[in-house]
Amino acid sequence: MSLAAQAMPARSTAGSNPRAVAIWLFAVAGLVALMVVIGGLTRLTESGLSIVEWKLVTGILPPLSDAAWAAEFEKYKQFPEYQKINIGMTLEGFKGIFWLEYLHRLLGRLIGVAFFLPMVWFWLRRQIPAGMKPHLVAMFVLGGSQGALGWFMVKSGLVDHPDVSHYRLTAHLGLALLIFVYLLWGALSLARRGRMTGFAGGGIAGWLAGLVFLQVLSGGLVAGMNAGLAHNTWPLMDGAFIPDGLLIADPWWINFFENAMTVQFQHRMGAYLVAILAVVTVLRLKGRAATGLRHGLLTAVALQIVLGIMTLLHHVPVSLGTLHQAGAVLVLGIATALWHDRALRSQKAA
């Protein structure tokens, strides 16, 4: 059964308009997904440290004159990325990395406006379904926190080492994905039920969504440590399925966060676990969940694994790396929709 066929009527009780609110949340979720992909592109092109200040309001406008561009470039020259990596970069080269980071930040501001203004409009017109207001406020607060966390991440690369902390990068990615899942869940709930669906009752589909989330966080560690630039063979890694050197750091647990070989290895193993659990989930839910979601899940997981392997074998080119990040968001979105489907059915049956 399609999601559209199960959608609620255009209006619900007390004048609320769950369908319109759902469409709005779907749109914002799409913008957040795009933001994640552009964030990955910014990372892959080493553009993220080109803007060395956080100006929430005045930063909306880019440099508009030669003098403004020269001043912005001079600011960049005062920081380690220019001094240790890009020494001698021309102004035109600086503009190339500046524009991508500017687009990333501009989209973040656009998402804030695209969420806040419609929320106020729906609120004043009393069209927000009962019980949904606290969730919308929570989504807005999380969005604001994401902007602050993004700057906290950038600041870590403006010190001695010209690269952002892989811990902060992973946290920034994780919060973006959490917001994406929250928005998608709210939109699905209003489209299918007219009110927020609880998170309980998803069963194995919920476990799958959780595993996919952790796997994408693992990818954040890989990206933050540039761990994909080494051990570029598959299925073996340094000539073995389980290579030597995975636990050389002391204490042993630090290897899972700071040993590039171990970080890449656990990302590989996580991909296998996601694939296995996806197949098990689809088989267990056959006839008990939306067919399109089950087929879409297997297709997206298979495509994502192929993209991951190709990205690794080709030493993380920008094009494949960006597609791989987009694939991660797609798999998480489908897994979330399947989790929601199972949770909704379980709660209706209770």
CORWO-V194068 format. One record per backbone hydrogen bond with DSSP energy under -1.0 kcal/mol. CO is the residue of the C=O (numbers start at 1). NH is the residue of the N-H. Records with the same first field share a line. If there is no record, write none. Layout:
BEGIN
CO->NH / NH
END
This chain:
BEGIN
4->7
13->16
16->12
17->21
18->22
19->23
20->24
21->25
22->26
23->27
24->28
25->29
26->30
27->31
28->32
29->33
30->34
31->35
32->36
33->37
34->38
35->39
36->40
37->41
38->42
39->43
40->44
41->45
42->47
43->46
47->50
55->59
57->60
58->61
65->69
66->70
67->71
68->72
69->73
70->74
71->75
72->76
73->77
75->78
76->79
79->83
80->84
81->85 / 86
86->89
90->94
91->95
92->96
93->97
94->98
95->99
97->101
98->102
99->103
100->104
101->105
102->106
103->107
104->108
105->109
106->110
107->111
108->112
109->113
110->114
111->115
112->116
113->117
115->119
116->120
117->121
118->122
119->123
120->124
121->125
122->127
123->126
127->17
129->132
132->136
133->137
134->138
135->139
136->140
137->141
138->142
139->143
140->144
141->145
142->146
143->147
144->148
145->149
146->150
147->151
148->152
149->153
150->154
151->155
154->157
155->158
161->163
165->169
166->170
167->171
168->172
169->173
170->174
171->175
172->176
173->177
174->178
175->179
176->180
177->181
178->182
179->183
180->184
181->185
182->186
183->187
184->188
185->189
186->190
187->191
188->192
189->193 / 194
191->8
202->205
203->207
204->208
205->209
206->210
207->211
208->212
209->213
210->214
211->215
212->216
213->217
214->218
215->219
216->220
217->221
218->222
219->223
220->224
221->225
222->227
223->226
226->229
231->233
237->240
240->237
251->254
252->255
253->256
254->257 / 258
255->259
259->263
260->264
261->265
262->266
263->267
264->268
265->269
266->270
267->271
268->272
269->273
270->274
271->275
272->276
273->277
274->278
275->279
276->280
277->281
278->282
279->283
280->284
281->285
285->288
290->294
291->295
292->296
293->297
294->298
295->299
296->300
297->301
298->302
299->303
300->304
301->305
302->306
303->307
304->308
305->309
306->310
307->311
308->312
309->313
310->314
311->316
312->315
317->321
318->322
319->323
320->324
321->325
322->326
323->327
324->328
325->329
326->330
327->331
328->332
329->333
330->334
331->335
332->336
333->337
334->338
335->339
336->340
337->341
338->342
339->343
340->344
341->345
342->346
343->347
344->348
345->349
346->350
END
